[in-house]
Amino acid sequence: MHPASMNSVHVDTSADSTLGKLMAKPGTAKLVERFLSGLPQRIAAIQSAQAGGDLNQLRVLAHQLKGAAGGYGFTPISQAAAQLENTVNNGADPAALAKSISTLSTLCASIRVAAA
């Protein structure tokens, strides 16, 4: 995903979307809000794992974010986390990892703004 395309992130909150269905119920809406508010901590943990050279932890964190984002209907985040996981699994160089993490970080920040 090109960073410029992230400036106009669309969050599908229509009644028939996964996110829309979750947001329609107060209990699950709180879970979505908790997920969104926890994104900065998730990104910080990913960046810390990368900085420490802990590729196994980086892989685990990307995998967890991929699943959580997908479950809440944030497909773009899930896809970017999957890309990061694949980058780690394919033994990418530090520059490729940094690019994947930067893309994911920017996307998470954009989605938090779009969902607010």
Phi and psi restraints in degrees (range 20) as a CNS / XPLOR table:
assign (resid 1 and name C) (resid 2 and name N)
       (resid 2 and name CA) (resid 2 and name C) 1.0 -78.1 20.0 2
assign (resid 2 and name N) (resid 2 and name CA)
       (resid 2 and name C) (resid 3 and name N) 1.0 132.2 20.0 2
assign (resid 2 and name C) (resid 3 and name N)
       (resid 3 and name CA) (resid 3 and name C) 1.0 -53.6 20.0 2
assign (resid 3 and name N) (resid 3 and name CA)
       (resid 3 and name C) (resid 4 and name N) 1.0 -34.0 20.0 2
assign (resid 3 and name C) (resid 4 and name N)
       (resid 4 and name CA) (resid 4 and name C) 1.0 -64.5 20.0 2
assign (resid 4 and name N) (resid 4 and name CA)
       (resid 4 and name C) (resid 5 and name N) 1.0 -30.4 20.0 2
assign (resid 4 and name C) (resid 5 and name N)
       (resid 5 and name CA) (resid 5 and name C) 1.0 -72.8 20.0 2
assign (resid 5 and name N) (resid 5 and name CA)
       (resid 5 and name C) (resid 6 and name N) 1.0 -13.5 20.0 2
assign (resid 5 and name C) (resid 6 and name N)
       (resid 6 and name CA) (resid 6 and name C) 1.0 -81.5 20.0 2
assign (resid 6 and name N) (resid 6 and name CA)
       (resid 6 and name C) (resid 7 and name N) 1.0 -10.8 20.0 2
assign (resid 6 and name C) (resid 7 and name N)
       (resid 7 and name CA) (resid 7 and name C) 1.0 -66.2 20.0 2
assign (resid 7 and name N) (resid 7 and name CA)
       (resid 7 and name C) (resid 8 and name N) 1.0 -23.2 20.0 2
assign (resid 7 and name C) (resid 8 and name N)
       (resid 8 and name CA) (resid 8 and name C) 1.0 -119.4 20.0 2
assign (resid 8 and name N) (resid 8 and name CA)
       (resid 8 and name C) (resid 9 and name N) 1.0 55.1 20.0 2
assign (resid 8 and name C) (resid 9 and name N)
       (resid 9 and name CA) (resid 9 and name C) 1.0 -67.8 20.0 2
assign (resid 9 and name N) (resid 9 and name CA)
       (resid 9 and name C) (resid 10 and name N) 1.0 130.6 20.0 2
assign (resid 9 and name C) (resid 10 and name N)
       (resid 10 and name CA) (resid 10 and name C) 1.0 -105.0 20.0 2
assign (resid 10 and name N) (resid 10 and name CA)
       (resid 10 and name C) (resid 11 and name N) 1.0 128.0 20.0 2
assign (resid 10 and name C) (resid 11 and name N)
       (resid 11 and name CA) (resid 11 and name C) 1.0 -106.6 20.0 2
assign (resid 11 and name N) (resid 11 and name CA)
       (resid 11 and name C) (resid 12 and name N) 1.0 116.9 20.0 2
assign (resid 11 and name C) (resid 12 and name N)
       (resid 12 and name CA) (resid 12 and name C) 1.0 -82.0 20.0 2
assign (resid 12 and name N) (resid 12 and name CA)
       (resid 12 and name C) (resid 13 and name N) 1.0 101.2 20.0 2
assign (resid 12 and name C) (resid 13 and name N)
       (resid 13 and name CA) (resid 13 and name C) 1.0 -106.7 20.0 2
assign (resid 13 and name N) (resid 13 and name CA)
       (resid 13 and name C) (resid 14 and name N) 1.0 18.0 20.0 2
assign (resid 13 and name C) (resid 14 and name N)
       (resid 14 and name CA) (resid 14 and name C) 1.0 -62.2 20.0 2
assign (resid 14 and name N) (resid 14 and name CA)
       (resid 14 and name C) (resid 15 and name N) 1.0 154.9 20.0 2
assign (resid 14 and name C) (resid 15 and name N)
       (resid 15 and name CA) (resid 15 and name C) 1.0 -58.1 20.0 2
assign (resid 15 and name N) (resid 15 and name CA)
       (resid 15 and name C) (resid 16 and name N) 1.0 -27.3 20.0 2
assign (resid 15 and name C) (resid 16 and name N)
       (resid 16 and name CA) (resid 16 and name C) 1.0 -93.4 20.0 2
assign (resid 16 and name N) (resid 16 and name CA)
       (resid 16 and name C) (resid 17 and name N) 1.0 -2.8 20.0 2
assign (resid 16 and name C) (resid 17 and name N)
       (resid 17 and name CA) (resid 17 and name C) 1.0 -82.7 20.0 2
assign (resid 17 and name N) (resid 17 and name CA)
       (resid 17 and name C) (resid 18 and name N) 1.0 160.0 20.0 2
assign (resid 17 and name C) (resid 18 and name N)
       (resid 18 and name CA) (resid 18 and name C) 1.0 -57.5 20.0 2
assign (resid 18 and name N) (resid 18 and name CA)
       (resid 18 and name C) (resid 19 and name N) 1.0 -47.7 20.0 2
assign (resid 18 and name C) (resid 19 and name N)
       (resid 19 and name CA) (resid 19 and name C) 1.0 -62.9 20.0 2
assign (resid 19 and name N) (resid 19 and name CA)
       (resid 19 and name C) (resid 20 and name N) 1.0 -42.7 20.0 2
assign (resid 19 and name C) (resid 20 and name N)
       (resid 20 and name CA) (resid 20 and name C) 1.0 -60.0 20.0 2
assign (resid 20 and name N) (resid 20 and name CA)
       (resid 20 and name C) (resid 21 and name N) 1.0 -42.5 20.0 2
assign (resid 20 and name C) (resid 21 and name N)
       (resid 21 and name CA) (resid 21 and name C) 1.0 -65.0 20.0 2
assign (resid 21 and name N) (resid 21 and name CA)
       (resid 21 and name C) (resid 22 and name N) 1.0 -40.9 20.0 2
assign (resid 21 and name C) (resid 22 and name N)
       (resid 22 and name CA) (resid 22 and name C) 1.0 -67.7 20.0 2
assign (resid 22 and name N) (resid 22 and name CA)
       (resid 22 and name C) (resid 23 and name N) 1.0 -39.9 20.0 2
assign (resid 22 and name C) (resid 23 and name N)
       (resid 23 and name CA) (resid 23 and name C) 1.0 -72.6 20.0 2
assign (resid 23 and name N) (resid 23 and name CA)
       (resid 23 and name C) (resid 24 and name N) 1.0 -18.3 20.0 2
assign (resid 23 and name C) (resid 24 and name N)
       (resid 24 and name CA) (resid 24 and name C) 1.0 -73.7 20.0 2
assign (resid 24 and name N) (resid 24 and name CA)
       (resid 24 and name C) (resid 25 and name N) 1.0 -17.0 20.0 2
assign (resid 24 and name C) (resid 25 and name N)
       (resid 25 and name CA) (resid 25 and name C) 1.0 -111.4 20.0 2
assign (resid 25 and name N) (resid 25 and name CA)
       (resid 25 and name C) (resid 26 and name N) 1.0 125.0 20.0 2
assign (resid 25 and name C) (resid 26 and name N)
       (resid 26 and name CA) (resid 26 and name C) 1.0 -54.5 20.0 2
assign (resid 26 and name N) (resid 26 and name CA)
       (resid 26 and name C) (resid 27 and name N) 1.0 -39.9 20.0 2
assign (resid 26 and name C) (resid 27 and name N)
       (resid 27 and name CA) (resid 27 and name C) 1.0 -64.4 20.0 2
assign (resid 27 and name N) (resid 27 and name CA)
       (resid 27 and name C) (resid 28 and name N) 1.0 -46.0 20.0 2
assign (resid 27 and name C) (resid 28 and name N)
       (resid 28 and name CA) (resid 28 and name C) 1.0 -78.7 20.0 2
assign (resid 28 and name N) (resid 28 and name CA)
       (resid 28 and name C) (resid 29 and name N) 1.0 -26.7 20.0 2
assign (resid 28 and name C) (resid 29 and name N)
       (resid 29 and name CA) (resid 29 and name C) 1.0 -60.5 20.0 2
assign (resid 29 and name N) (resid 29 and name CA)
       (resid 29 and name C) (resid 30 and name N) 1.0 -37.9 20.0 2
assign (resid 29 and name C) (resid 30 and name N)
       (resid 30 and name CA) (resid 30 and name C) 1.0 -65.6 20.0 2
assign (resid 30 and name N) (resid 30 and name CA)
       (resid 30 and name C) (resid 31 and name N) 1.0 -35.6 20.0 2
assign (resid 30 and name C) (resid 31 and name N)
       (resid 31 and name CA) (resid 31 and name C) 1.0 -65.6 20.0 2
assign (resid 31 and name N) (resid 31 and name CA)
       (resid 31 and name C) (resid 32 and name N) 1.0 -41.6 20.0 2
assign (resid 31 and name C) (resid 32 and name N)
       (resid 32 and name CA) (resid 32 and name C) 1.0 -63.4 20.0 2
assign (resid 32 and name N) (resid 32 and name CA)
       (resid 32 and name C) (resid 33 and name N) 1.0 -44.6 20.0 2
assign (resid 32 and name C) (resid 33 and name N)
       (resid 33 and name CA) (resid 33 and name C) 1.0 -61.3 20.0 2
assign (resid 33 and name N) (resid 33 and name CA)
       (resid 33 and name C) (resid 34 and name N) 1.0 -39.6 20.0 2
assign (resid 33 and name C) (resid 34 and name N)
       (resid 34 and name CA) (resid 34 and name C) 1.0 -65.1 20.0 2
assign (resid 34 and name N) (resid 34 and name CA)
       (resid 34 and name C) (resid 35 and name N) 1.0 -40.0 20.0 2
assign (resid 34 and name C) (resid 35 and name N)
       (resid 35 and name CA) (resid 35 and name C) 1.0 -59.9 20.0 2
assign (resid 35 and name N) (resid 35 and name CA)
       (resid 35 and name C) (resid 36 and name N) 1.0 -49.5 20.0 2
assign (resid 35 and name C) (resid 36 and name N)
       (resid 36 and name CA) (resid 36 and name C) 1.0 -61.9 20.0 2
assign (resid 36 and name N) (resid 36 and name CA)
       (resid 36 and name C) (resid 37 and name N) 1.0 -43.2 20.0 2
assign (resid 36 and name C) (resid 37 and name N)
       (resid 37 and name CA) (resid 37 and name C) 1.0 -69.6 20.0 2
assign (resid 37 and name N) (resid 37 and name CA)
       (resid 37 and name C) (resid 38 and name N) 1.0 -21.4 20.0 2
assign (resid 37 and name C) (resid 38 and name N)
       (resid 38 and name CA) (resid 38 and name C) 1.0 -88.1 20.0 2
assign (resid 38 and name N) (resid 38 and name CA)
       (resid 38 and name C) (resid 39 and name N) 1.0 -5.5 20.0 2
assign (resid 38 and name C) (resid 39 and name N)
       (resid 39 and name CA) (resid 39 and name C) 1.0 -59.0 20.0 2
assign (resid 39 and name N) (resid 39 and name CA)
       (resid 39 and name C) (resid 40 and name N) 1.0 -43.0 20.0 2
assign (resid 39 and name C) (resid 40 and name N)
       (resid 40 and name CA) (resid 40 and name C) 1.0 -59.5 20.0 2
assign (resid 40 and name N) (resid 40 and name CA)
       (resid 40 and name C) (resid 41 and name N) 1.0 -37.9 20.0 2
assign (resid 40 and name C) (resid 41 and name N)
       (resid 41 and name CA) (resid 41 and name C) 1.0 -68.5 20.0 2
assign (resid 41 and name N) (resid 41 and name CA)
       (resid 41 and name C) (resid 42 and name N) 1.0 -38.3 20.0 2
assign (resid 41 and name C) (resid 42 and name N)
       (resid 42 and name CA) (resid 42 and name C) 1.0 -63.0 20.0 2
assign (resid 42 and name N) (resid 42 and name CA)
       (resid 42 and name C) (resid 43 and name N) 1.0 -44.6 20.0 2
assign (resid 42 and name C) (resid 43 and name N)
       (resid 43 and name CA) (resid 43 and name C) 1.0 -65.0 20.0 2
assign (resid 43 and name N) (resid 43 and name CA)
       (resid 43 and name C) (resid 44 and name N) 1.0 -40.3 20.0 2
assign (resid 43 and name C) (resid 44 and name N)
       (resid 44 and name CA) (resid 44 and name C) 1.0 -61.4 20.0 2
assign (resid 44 and name N) (resid 44 and name CA)
       (resid 44 and name C) (resid 45 and name N) 1.0 -40.3 20.0 2
assign (resid 44 and name C) (resid 45 and name N)
       (resid 45 and name CA) (resid 45 and name C) 1.0 -66.1 20.0 2
assign (resid 45 and name N) (resid 45 and name CA)
       (resid 45 and name C) (resid 46 and name N) 1.0 -39.8 20.0 2
assign (resid 45 and name C) (resid 46 and name N)
       (resid 46 and name CA) (resid 46 and name C) 1.0 -63.5 20.0 2
assign (resid 46 and name N) (resid 46 and name CA)
       (resid 46 and name C) (resid 47 and name N) 1.0 -45.6 20.0 2
assign (resid 46 and name C) (resid 47 and name N)
       (resid 47 and name CA) (resid 47 and name C) 1.0 -64.4 20.0 2
assign (resid 47 and name N) (resid 47 and name CA)
       (resid 47 and name C) (resid 48 and name N) 1.0 -38.0 20.0 2
assign (resid 47 and name C) (resid 48 and name N)
       (resid 48 and name CA) (resid 48 and name C) 1.0 -65.6 20.0 2
assign (resid 48 and name N) (resid 48 and name CA)
       (resid 48 and name C) (resid 49 and name N) 1.0 -42.5 20.0 2
assign (resid 48 and name C) (resid 49 and name N)
       (resid 49 and name CA) (resid 49 and name C) 1.0 -62.4 20.0 2
assign (resid 49 and name N) (resid 49 and name CA)
       (resid 49 and name C) (resid 50 and name N) 1.0 -40.5 20.0 2
assign (resid 49 and name C) (resid 50 and name N)
       (resid 50 and name CA) (resid 50 and name C) 1.0 -65.5 20.0 2
assign (resid 50 and name N) (resid 50 and name CA)
       (resid 50 and name C) (resid 51 and name N) 1.0 -46.1 20.0 2
assign (resid 50 and name C) (resid 51 and name N)
       (resid 51 and name CA) (resid 51 and name C) 1.0 -61.4 20.0 2
assign (resid 51 and name N) (resid 51 and name CA)
       (resid 51 and name C) (resid 52 and name N) 1.0 -34.5 20.0 2
assign (resid 51 and name C) (resid 52 and name N)
       (resid 52 and name CA) (resid 52 and name C) 1.0 -85.2 20.0 2
assign (resid 52 and name N) (resid 52 and name CA)
       (resid 52 and name C) (resid 53 and name N) 1.0 -1.6 20.0 2
assign (resid 52 and name C) (resid 53 and name N)
       (resid 53 and name CA) (resid 53 and name C) 1.0 71.1 20.0 2
assign (resid 53 and name N) (resid 53 and name CA)
       (resid 53 and name C) (resid 54 and name N) 1.0 19.5 20.0 2
assign (resid 53 and name C) (resid 54 and name N)
       (resid 54 and name CA) (resid 54 and name C) 1.0 -90.6 20.0 2
assign (resid 54 and name N) (resid 54 and name CA)
       (resid 54 and name C) (resid 55 and name N) 1.0 83.4 20.0 2
assign (resid 54 and name C) (resid 55 and name N)
       (resid 55 and name CA) (resid 55 and name C) 1.0 -66.6 20.0 2
assign (resid 55 and name N) (resid 55 and name CA)
       (resid 55 and name C) (resid 56 and name N) 1.0 -32.9 20.0 2
assign (resid 55 and name C) (resid 56 and name N)
       (resid 56 and name CA) (resid 56 and name C) 1.0 -64.5 20.0 2
assign (resid 56 and name N) (resid 56 and name CA)
       (resid 56 and name C) (resid 57 and name N) 1.0 -45.2 20.0 2
assign (resid 56 and name C) (resid 57 and name N)
       (resid 57 and name CA) (resid 57 and name C) 1.0 -64.6 20.0 2
assign (resid 57 and name N) (resid 57 and name CA)
       (resid 57 and name C) (resid 58 and name N) 1.0 -39.3 20.0 2
assign (resid 57 and name C) (resid 58 and name N)
       (resid 58 and name CA) (resid 58 and name C) 1.0 -60.9 20.0 2
assign (resid 58 and name N) (resid 58 and name CA)
       (resid 58 and name C) (resid 59 and name N) 1.0 -44.0 20.0 2
assign (resid 58 and name C) (resid 59 and name N)
       (resid 59 and name CA) (resid 59 and name C) 1.0 -61.3 20.0 2
assign (resid 59 and name N) (resid 59 and name CA)
       (resid 59 and name C) (resid 60 and name N) 1.0 -46.0 20.0 2
assign (resid 59 and name C) (resid 60 and name N)
       (resid 60 and name CA) (resid 60 and name C) 1.0 -62.4 20.0 2
assign (resid 60 and name N) (resid 60 and name CA)
       (resid 60 and name C) (resid 61 and name N) 1.0 -46.5 20.0 2
assign (resid 60 and name C) (resid 61 and name N)
       (resid 61 and name CA) (resid 61 and name C) 1.0 -63.6 20.0 2
assign (resid 61 and name N) (resid 61 and name CA)
       (resid 61 and name C) (resid 62 and name N) 1.0 -42.0 20.0 2
assign (resid 61 and name C) (resid 62 and name N)
       (resid 62 and name CA) (resid 62 and name C) 1.0 -64.0 20.0 2
assign (resid 62 and name N) (resid 62 and name CA)
       (resid 62 and name C) (resid 63 and name N) 1.0 -42.0 20.0 2
assign (resid 62 and name C) (resid 63 and name N)
       (resid 63 and name CA) (resid 63 and name C) 1.0 -63.5 20.0 2
assign (resid 63 and name N) (resid 63 and name CA)
       (resid 63 and name C) (resid 64 and name N) 1.0 -44.2 20.0 2
assign (resid 63 and name C) (resid 64 and name N)
       (resid 64 and name CA) (resid 64 and name C) 1.0 -63.3 20.0 2
assign (resid 64 and name N) (resid 64 and name CA)
       (resid 64 and name C) (resid 65 and name N) 1.0 -43.2 20.0 2
assign (resid 64 and name C) (resid 65 and name N)
       (resid 65 and name CA) (resid 65 and name C) 1.0 -65.4 20.0 2
assign (resid 65 and name N) (resid 65 and name CA)
       (resid 65 and name C) (resid 66 and name N) 1.0 -39.5 20.0 2
assign (resid 65 and name C) (resid 66 and name N)
       (resid 66 and name CA) (resid 66 and name C) 1.0 -56.9 20.0 2
assign (resid 66 and name N) (resid 66 and name CA)
       (resid 66 and name C) (resid 67 and name N) 1.0 -47.5 20.0 2
assign (resid 66 and name C) (resid 67 and name N)
       (resid 67 and name CA) (resid 67 and name C) 1.0 -68.7 20.0 2
assign (resid 67 and name N) (resid 67 and name CA)
       (resid 67 and name C) (resid 68 and name N) 1.0 -45.4 20.0 2
assign (resid 67 and name C) (resid 68 and name N)
       (resid 68 and name CA) (resid 68 and name C) 1.0 -63.7 20.0 2
assign (resid 68 and name N) (resid 68 and name CA)
       (resid 68 and name C) (resid 69 and name N) 1.0 -46.8 20.0 2
assign (resid 68 and name C) (resid 69 and name N)
       (resid 69 and name CA) (resid 69 and name C) 1.0 -63.2 20.0 2
assign (resid 69 and name N) (resid 69 and name CA)
       (resid 69 and name C) (resid 70 and name N) 1.0 -41.2 20.0 2
assign (resid 69 and name C) (resid 70 and name N)
       (resid 70 and name CA) (resid 70 and name C) 1.0 -64.2 20.0 2
assign (resid 70 and name N) (resid 70 and name CA)
       (resid 70 and name C) (resid 71 and name N) 1.0 -40.3 20.0 2
assign (resid 70 and name C) (resid 71 and name N)
       (resid 71 and name CA) (resid 71 and name C) 1.0 -65.6 20.0 2
assign (resid 71 and name N) (resid 71 and name CA)
       (resid 71 and name C) (resid 72 and name N) 1.0 -29.9 20.0 2
assign (resid 71 and name C) (resid 72 and name N)
       (resid 72 and name CA) (resid 72 and name C) 1.0 -92.9 20.0 2
assign (resid 72 and name N) (resid 72 and name CA)
       (resid 72 and name C) (resid 73 and name N) 1.0 -0.5 20.0 2
assign (resid 72 and name C) (resid 73 and name N)
       (resid 73 and name CA) (resid 73 and name C) 1.0 89.5 20.0 2
assign (resid 73 and name N) (resid 73 and name CA)
       (resid 73 and name C) (resid 74 and name N) 1.0 14.2 20.0 2
assign (resid 73 and name C) (resid 74 and name N)
       (resid 74 and name CA) (resid 74 and name C) 1.0 -96.5 20.0 2
assign (resid 74 and name N) (resid 74 and name CA)
       (resid 74 and name C) (resid 75 and name N) 1.0 70.7 20.0 2
assign (resid 74 and name C) (resid 75 and name N)
       (resid 75 and name CA) (resid 75 and name C) 1.0 -56.6 20.0 2
assign (resid 75 and name N) (resid 75 and name CA)
       (resid 75 and name C) (resid 76 and name N) 1.0 -42.6 20.0 2
assign (resid 75 and name C) (resid 76 and name N)
       (resid 76 and name CA) (resid 76 and name C) 1.0 -59.9 20.0 2
assign (resid 76 and name N) (resid 76 and name CA)
       (resid 76 and name C) (resid 77 and name N) 1.0 -39.6 20.0 2
assign (resid 76 and name C) (resid 77 and name N)
       (resid 77 and name CA) (resid 77 and name C) 1.0 -66.5 20.0 2
assign (resid 77 and name N) (resid 77 and name CA)
       (resid 77 and name C) (resid 78 and name N) 1.0 -43.4 20.0 2
assign (resid 77 and name C) (resid 78 and name N)
       (resid 78 and name CA) (resid 78 and name C) 1.0 -59.3 20.0 2
assign (resid 78 and name N) (resid 78 and name CA)
       (resid 78 and name C) (resid 79 and name N) 1.0 -43.2 20.0 2
assign (resid 78 and name C) (resid 79 and name N)
       (resid 79 and name CA) (resid 79 and name C) 1.0 -67.0 20.0 2
assign (resid 79 and name N) (resid 79 and name CA)
       (resid 79 and name C) (resid 80 and name N) 1.0 -39.7 20.0 2
assign (resid 79 and name C) (resid 80 and name N)
       (resid 80 and name CA) (resid 80 and name C) 1.0 -68.0 20.0 2
assign (resid 80 and name N) (resid 80 and name CA)
       (resid 80 and name C) (resid 81 and name N) 1.0 -37.5 20.0 2
assign (resid 80 and name C) (resid 81 and name N)
       (resid 81 and name CA) (resid 81 and name C) 1.0 -67.8 20.0 2
assign (resid 81 and name N) (resid 81 and name CA)
       (resid 81 and name C) (resid 82 and name N) 1.0 -37.7 20.0 2
assign (resid 81 and name C) (resid 82 and name N)
       (resid 82 and name CA) (resid 82 and name C) 1.0 -63.3 20.0 2
assign (resid 82 and name N) (resid 82 and name CA)
       (resid 82 and name C) (resid 83 and name N) 1.0 -39.9 20.0 2
assign (resid 82 and name C) (resid 83 and name N)
       (resid 83 and name CA) (resid 83 and name C) 1.0 -62.5 20.0 2
assign (resid 83 and name N) (resid 83 and name CA)
       (resid 83 and name C) (resid 84 and name N) 1.0 -42.5 20.0 2
assign (resid 83 and name C) (resid 84 and name N)
       (resid 84 and name CA) (resid 84 and name C) 1.0 -63.4 20.0 2
assign (resid 84 and name N) (resid 84 and name CA)
       (resid 84 and name C) (resid 85 and name N) 1.0 -44.4 20.0 2
assign (resid 84 and name C) (resid 85 and name N)
       (resid 85 and name CA) (resid 85 and name C) 1.0 -59.2 20.0 2
assign (resid 85 and name N) (resid 85 and name CA)
       (resid 85 and name C) (resid 86 and name N) 1.0 -43.7 20.0 2
assign (resid 85 and name C) (resid 86 and name N)
       (resid 86 and name CA) (resid 86 and name C) 1.0 -64.2 20.0 2
assign (resid 86 and name N) (resid 86 and name CA)
       (resid 86 and name C) (resid 87 and name N) 1.0 -38.6 20.0 2
assign (resid 86 and name C) (resid 87 and name N)
       (resid 87 and name CA) (resid 87 and name C) 1.0 -61.8 20.0 2
assign (resid 87 and name N) (resid 87 and name CA)
       (resid 87 and name C) (resid 88 and name N) 1.0 -43.3 20.0 2
assign (resid 87 and name C) (resid 88 and name N)
       (resid 88 and name CA) (resid 88 and name C) 1.0 -64.7 20.0 2
assign (resid 88 and name N) (resid 88 and name CA)
       (resid 88 and name C) (resid 89 and name N) 1.0 -47.2 20.0 2
assign (resid 88 and name C) (resid 89 and name N)
       (resid 89 and name CA) (resid 89 and name C) 1.0 -62.3 20.0 2
assign (resid 89 and name N) (resid 89 and name CA)
       (resid 89 and name C) (resid 90 and name N) 1.0 -30.0 20.0 2
assign (resid 89 and name C) (resid 90 and name N)
       (resid 90 and name CA) (resid 90 and name C) 1.0 -88.7 20.0 2
assign (resid 90 and name N) (resid 90 and name CA)
       (resid 90 and name C) (resid 91 and name N) 1.0 7.4 20.0 2
assign (resid 90 and name C) (resid 91 and name N)
       (resid 91 and name CA) (resid 91 and name C) 1.0 67.3 20.0 2
assign (resid 91 and name N) (resid 91 and name CA)
       (resid 91 and name C) (resid 92 and name N) 1.0 38.6 20.0 2
assign (resid 91 and name C) (resid 92 and name N)
       (resid 92 and name CA) (resid 92 and name C) 1.0 -64.9 20.0 2
assign (resid 92 and name N) (resid 92 and name CA)
       (resid 92 and name C) (resid 93 and name N) 1.0 156.5 20.0 2
assign (resid 92 and name C) (resid 93 and name N)
       (resid 93 and name CA) (resid 93 and name C) 1.0 -74.2 20.0 2
assign (resid 93 and name N) (resid 93 and name CA)
       (resid 93 and name C) (resid 94 and name N) 1.0 164.6 20.0 2
assign (resid 93 and name C) (resid 94 and name N)
       (resid 94 and name CA) (resid 94 and name C) 1.0 -56.3 20.0 2
assign (resid 94 and name N) (resid 94 and name CA)
       (resid 94 and name C) (resid 95 and name N) 1.0 -34.2 20.0 2
assign (resid 94 and name C) (resid 95 and name N)
       (resid 95 and name CA) (resid 95 and name C) 1.0 -67.0 20.0 2
assign (resid 95 and name N) (resid 95 and name CA)
       (resid 95 and name C) (resid 96 and name N) 1.0 -40.3 20.0 2
assign (resid 95 and name C) (resid 96 and name N)
       (resid 96 and name CA) (resid 96 and name C) 1.0 -67.4 20.0 2
assign (resid 96 and name N) (resid 96 and name CA)
       (resid 96 and name C) (resid 97 and name N) 1.0 -39.4 20.0 2
assign (resid 96 and name C) (resid 97 and name N)
       (resid 97 and name CA) (resid 97 and name C) 1.0 -63.2 20.0 2
assign (resid 97 and name N) (resid 97 and name CA)
       (resid 97 and name C) (resid 98 and name N) 1.0 -45.2 20.0 2
assign (resid 97 and name C) (resid 98 and name N)
       (resid 98 and name CA) (resid 98 and name C) 1.0 -61.0 20.0 2
assign (resid 98 and name N) (resid 98 and name CA)
       (resid 98 and name C) (resid 99 and name N) 1.0 -39.2 20.0 2
assign (resid 98 and name C) (resid 99 and name N)
       (resid 99 and name CA) (resid 99 and name C) 1.0 -66.3 20.0 2
assign (resid 99 and name N) (resid 99 and name CA)
       (resid 99 and name C) (resid 100 and name N) 1.0 -43.9 20.0 2
assign (resid 99 and name C) (resid 100 and name N)
       (resid 100 and name CA) (resid 100 and name C) 1.0 -63.3 20.0 2
assign (resid 100 and name N) (resid 100 and name CA)
       (resid 100 and name C) (resid 101 and name N) 1.0 -40.7 20.0 2
assign (resid 100 and name C) (resid 101 and name N)
       (resid 101 and name CA) (resid 101 and name C) 1.0 -68.4 20.0 2
assign (resid 101 and name N) (resid 101 and name CA)
       (resid 101 and name C) (resid 102 and name N) 1.0 -40.4 20.0 2
assign (resid 101 and name C) (resid 102 and name N)
       (resid 102 and name CA) (resid 102 and name C) 1.0 -62.7 20.0 2
assign (resid 102 and name N) (resid 102 and name CA)
       (resid 102 and name C) (resid 103 and name N) 1.0 -44.4 20.0 2
assign (resid 102 and name C) (resid 103 and name N)
       (resid 103 and name CA) (resid 103 and name C) 1.0 -60.3 20.0 2
assign (resid 103 and name N) (resid 103 and name CA)
       (resid 103 and name C) (resid 104 and name N) 1.0 -46.8 20.0 2
assign (resid 103 and name C) (resid 104 and name N)
       (resid 104 and name CA) (resid 104 and name C) 1.0 -62.8 20.0 2
assign (resid 104 and name N) (resid 104 and name CA)
       (resid 104 and name C) (resid 105 and name N) 1.0 -43.4 20.0 2
assign (resid 104 and name C) (resid 105 and name N)
       (resid 105 and name CA) (resid 105 and name C) 1.0 -61.3 20.0 2
assign (resid 105 and name N) (resid 105 and name CA)
       (resid 105 and name C) (resid 106 and name N) 1.0 -47.1 20.0 2
assign (resid 105 and name C) (resid 106 and name N)
       (resid 106 and name CA) (resid 106 and name C) 1.0 -62.8 20.0 2
assign (resid 106 and name N) (resid 106 and name CA)
       (resid 106 and name C) (resid 107 and name N) 1.0 -41.7 20.0 2
assign (resid 106 and name C) (resid 107 and name N)
       (resid 107 and name CA) (resid 107 and name C) 1.0 -63.7 20.0 2
assign (resid 107 and name N) (resid 107 and name CA)
       (resid 107 and name C) (resid 108 and name N) 1.0 -44.8 20.0 2
assign (resid 107 and name C) (resid 108 and name N)
       (resid 108 and name CA) (resid 108 and name C) 1.0 -61.4 20.0 2
assign (resid 108 and name N) (resid 108 and name CA)
       (resid 108 and name C) (resid 109 and name N) 1.0 -42.3 20.0 2
assign (resid 108 and name C) (resid 109 and name N)
       (resid 109 and name CA) (resid 109 and name C) 1.0 -64.0 20.0 2
assign (resid 109 and name N) (resid 109 and name CA)
       (resid 109 and name C) (resid 110 and name N) 1.0 -42.0 20.0 2
assign (resid 109 and name C) (resid 110 and name N)
       (resid 110 and name CA) (resid 110 and name C) 1.0 -65.4 20.0 2
assign (resid 110 and name N) (resid 110 and name CA)
       (resid 110 and name C) (resid 111 and name N) 1.0 -40.4 20.0 2
assign (resid 110 and name C) (resid 111 and name N)
       (resid 111 and name CA) (resid 111 and name C) 1.0 -70.0 20.0 2
assign (resid 111 and name N) (resid 111 and name CA)
       (resid 111 and name C) (resid 112 and name N) 1.0 -36.2 20.0 2
assign (resid 111 and name C) (resid 112 and name N)
       (resid 112 and name CA) (resid 112 and name C) 1.0 -61.4 20.0 2
assign (resid 112 and name N) (resid 112 and name CA)
       (resid 112 and name C) (resid 113 and name N) 1.0 -39.8 20.0 2
assign (resid 112 and name C) (resid 113 and name N)
       (resid 113 and name CA) (resid 113 and name C) 1.0 -68.9 20.0 2
assign (resid 113 and name N) (resid 113 and name CA)
       (resid 113 and name C) (resid 114 and name N) 1.0 -45.5 20.0 2
assign (resid 113 and name C) (resid 114 and name N)
       (resid 114 and name CA) (resid 114 and name C) 1.0 -65.7 20.0 2
assign (resid 114 and name N) (resid 114 and name CA)
       (resid 114 and name C) (resid 115 and name N) 1.0 -32.4 20.0 2
assign (resid 114 and name C) (resid 115 and name N)
       (resid 115 and name CA) (resid 115 and name C) 1.0 -84.4 20.0 2
assign (resid 115 and name N) (resid 115 and name CA)
       (resid 115 and name C) (resid 116 and name N) 1.0 -12.8 20.0 2
